[in-house]
Amino acid sequence: MNEKFTKLAEQAGLEIKQDGAGYEYYKAWPEDLQKFAESIVRECCQMANERIQHNNPHDCILVLDIKEHFDIEPECGCVRGTKECKFHLGAGK
């Protein structure tokens, strides 16, 4: 696994093990695997926001779609297209 994925895996709580032949593998509980997957999605979303939004602290529409698809709450905690967040009001599908 590349260095970035290894770092995210360790942060999510996955354990690096070695088999008898010296090969590394990861041991994880389902909740740790979910944390790992979410961290990958969040990092990709952060990159998209930085390139699309520049200094705007809210998630862009593309990122909201991605987070909604993976059932990850937006950073502002809003539900897209509702009155909970003035920035995203009316941004629904």
N, C-alpha and C positions, 0 to 999 in steps of 0.2 A: 504494500500500500504506500502511496506517496506520503511525503512528510506532513502535508496539510491535513489529509484524512487521518493520519496517525494521531496528530495533535487533537483533532476533534473527537476521535474515538476515545482517547484517554480522558478528555474533559467530560465525556458522557458517561464514564465509568466502565468502559469495556476493558477487560483484562487481557494483556498479551501473555500468551502461554507458548511453550515450545514442546513439540512432540519428540519422540525418541530419536528421530533422524535430524533434529536440529531446526526443523521448519517452524516458523512462528504462525500462530493462529490466535483469533480473538474469542474470548468466552464472555457472553453477555446475557443478562436477563432481558426479557421483552421490553421492560420500561427503559432500560439502558439503550437498547437498539432504537427505540422511539426517540430518545433524547439525541442520539447520534444523527438520525435522519432529520430531525427538526433543526439541528445545528447546521446541517448542510443547506437546507432550504433557507434558513434565516440568513446565512452568509451570502447566498446567491441573491436573495432579496435586498440585502444591504448594498451589494455591488450595483444592482439595478437602480435602486433609489439614488445612490450617489451619482450615477451617470445621468439619470433622467431628471432628478429633482434638484440637484446641486445642494443648495443650503436649506431647502424646505424640509422641516422635521417630520412631515407626514408621509405615509406610504403613498406611492404613486398608484394609479389604477391597475397597472400590470401587476405590481406586487400584491395589491389587495386580492386580485384574481388568483394569484399563485397561493397566497396564504389561505384563502377561502377553499381552494381545491384540496389543500393538505390539512385543512381544519386547524390552522394556526392563527391565533388571535393577532390582529394588527397591533403595532406598537402603541398607537393612541387608544387602543381598547375599544374602538368603535365598531359598529356593524355597518358595513358599507351601505350607503343609500338611506340611512336613518338620520334622525335629528340629533343623535348622540354626539356627532362630530360635525361642526359647521363646515369644516374643510371638505368633508366627503358627502355632504348633503346633496342629493340629486345625482350622485355619481353611480347610482345603481344601474343594473343591466337593463 
